Amino acid sequence: MQADEQSADRPQLRQLSPHILLTHRFAAGQLRRAGIKRRSTGRCTSKHRPTCTSYTDIRAGTVARLIRLKRRSKCPIVVTGGTEIGHAHGPLSHANGYKVDIATNGCIDAYIKQNHRRIGTRSDGAALYGSPDTGVIFARESDHWDIAFP
């Protein structure tokens, strides 16, 4: 009974402003419940180690939109990069909570390419796909998708 009362007091992701920065634990729980997995080469969650995959200070809107991508695509999604150090800097960066990296797989690759327009090539050679209505940008890097949720 007490656990039910406590969970009723917890904020729901949809109730939060998209700009709110989340704790790793809260974001991980939301993503796990949506069926989104996390992989870390360092088997860790620290934001201060580049081999970890951290959700610390990820934006609520980024988490909500990643969950929406999972539901719409009906594809398996594995996050391989979050807010940990080691990513490029900039206003819409991983460190600022706007970007995630996800593993490639046939399902998500096809979904992105079929449902988003090719909008060019990034300076590093990554093919860019965009969604004009949402502003989401998918960059196909060598072994993952780098996704910006502005």
N, C-alpha and C positions, 0 to 999 in steps of 0.2 A: 504494500500500500504506500509506503513512504517513497519508494522508487518512482511510482506513478505520479505522486504529487510533485516530486522534484522535476520529473521530465515535463510536466505541464508548465512549470515556471521557466524552462529553458526557452530562449528565443529560437524561432524557426528561421531558416535561411531566407525564406520569402518575405519575412517581416523586416529584414535588415536593409538598410541603405546599401546600394551596390558598392559604395565607396568605403564602407567599413572594413578595416583590416582584421582578419581572423587569426585566432591561435591555430597552431598546427593541429592540436587535438580536435578542435571543433570542425575545422575544414576536413580533416581526415575522416571523421565520423560521418559527415554529410556525404562525402564522396564514396566511402565504403558502402553506406546504405543504398546508394544509387547504383552499386555494382561496378564502380570504377576502382581499379587496382592501382597500386603504387609500386615502383621498382627503383631500387637504389643500388648503384654499384658498390657503395661503401656500407650497405646495410645499416643506414642511419638516417636521422631526420634533422640534424643540425643545420641551421641556416648559414653557419660559418665554415662549413666544409664543402668543397666543390664535389666530392664524391657522394654526398648525401642527396636525398630528395626531400625537400622541406616545403611545407605549406605555411610556415610562420609568416604572418603579414600579407598573405594572399588576400585579395579583395573579395568580398562577398559576391559581387557581380561576376567575377571570373569563375568562381565555384558554381554559381547558378547557371551560367552559360555553358560550362563544361558538362554539367548534368543534363542540360537541354540537348547538347550535341549527342550525348550518349542515348538519350531517349528517342530523339528523332532518327538517328542513324541505325539504332538497334544493333550497333557493333560493339565488340569488346574494346574497352579503352583502358590503357595502362599508362599512367603518368610516370615519365622518366626524368622530368625536370620541373622544378617549382621555383621557389624564391631563394634558393641557396646561391652563394657566391659562385662566380665563374662564368656567368653569362654576360653578354654585351650590355652596356649601360644605355640609358636613355629614358625619356619620360614614360614611355609605354613598355617598360622593361619587366623582366622577371623579378628583379629586386623591388620594384614598385608595385608588384602584385597583379600586373596586367597580363602576364604571359605564362604559359605552361608548355612543356614538351610532352608529346605522347608518342608511344611506339607505333610504328607502321604495322599494318596488317591489310590483307586484301580487302576486307570489308570497309574499313575506315578510309583507305586510299580511294576506293571506288566511290564511296559516298561523297567525299570532299570534291573529287573531280567532276562528278555528275551533278552536284547541287550548288557548285560555286564556280564563278567565272574565272578563267585564267586572266590575271591582270598584269603579268610581266615577270621579270626576273630580278631578284635581289642582287646587290653588288657582289655577294659571295657565290652567286650562281644558283641559289635556291629558287625553284619555281614558285611563284606567288599565285594564290587563289583568293578571291575576295567575295564578300557578301555585301553588296551595296546597301541593302536595307538595314544591316546590323553593324557594318563597319569591321566585322571580324576578318582578320587576315591570317591565312594559312601559308606557311613557308615550308616547302618540302626539302628538308635538309637530307644529308646522306643516309641517316639511319632513323630519322624521326620527323614528326611534324612539329614545328615551332608555331604556336598559335597565340595571336594577340587578340585579347578581348577588350577593346577600348570602351 
